[in-house]
Amino acid sequence: MQRSITPESARPQIIWPPAPDDLGLGREEVQIFCSSLDVDDVRLERLMATLSEDERARASGFRFDRDRKRFIAGRGLLREILGRLLRVEASRLVFSYTASGKPILTTPPRGQSVHFNLAHAGSCAVYAVTLEHEVGIDLERLREIEGAEQLVERVFSEREAAQWRSVPRPQQAEAFFNCWTRKEACLKATGQGISEFLTQIEVSLIPGQPAGLVGIVGDSQAPTHWLLESLAPAAAYVGAVALPRGRQLRVNAWKWQPMDRQ
């Protein structure tokens, strides 16, 4: 079945259930959240109040007001989510960054090994949080891609490109973003640079079929350490989460809302 395509300006219609107030973070589970980044001014001010000085400085550097507000919302929501899961004030969380720009908690509460990743597409954002296990997540809004054939030739493997061409044209946009988000989720889990390694991994992409990491291009013996799962948090959005293979992790997917609105 063909997935719908909506304009970027449309507010995401999130289909996941609201997160419970008493939600925690177990060692054998992954908590995934989806939220709109377009929030009202009162909510934006509350999120802004939790940001660090460097985050506020980054926000002020955006040229367009919409981008500035979405950055504030995105970072504030990350703090809000981690704060509730870890039972700490959102403003007290301190982040540092890996060489590839991936944010990490500088001083996790109670010495916990907390891993998280986030992605956004337009006004829709997703967050994944785990204990002890690396995780990667990515999201894209379904849309027509100008020059899709040329892009497929550049970043897909030969097998992926052949699969993409075999998909009926009305489903090619979904197939394209299935492939793209699964590659990026895997690379974000490993902390590797997207542009450098995008062509080196091979994933499944056929709409309606399970997500999977097929292997490493050019190395049939390379282990595939990551398990991929598809995400469909909202109408006209596709995404993927990459988790360690071999661990029985339960994936929970929620719509994020402040506690006073649930």
Secondary structure as UniProt FT lines:
FT   TURN            8..9
FT   TURN            21..22
FT   TURN            27..28
FT   STRAND          29..36
FT   HELIX           41..48
FT   TURN            49..50
FT   HELIX           53..60
FT   HELIX           65..86
FT   HELIX           90..92
FT   STRAND          95..97
FT   TURN            99..100
FT   STRAND          103..105
FT   HELIX           109..111
FT   STRAND          114..121
FT   TURN            122..123
FT   STRAND          124..131
FT   STRAND          136..141
FT   TURN            146..147
FT   HELIX           148..155
FT   HELIX           158..166
FT   HELIX           169..171
FT   HELIX           172..190
FT   HELIX           194..197
FT   HELIX           198..200
FT   STRAND          201..203
FT   TURN            207..208
FT   STRAND          213..216
FT   TURN            217..218
FT   TURN            220..221
FT   STRAND          226..231
FT   TURN            235..236
FT   STRAND          237..244
FT   TURN            245..246
FT   STRAND          250..255
FT   HELIX           259..261
//
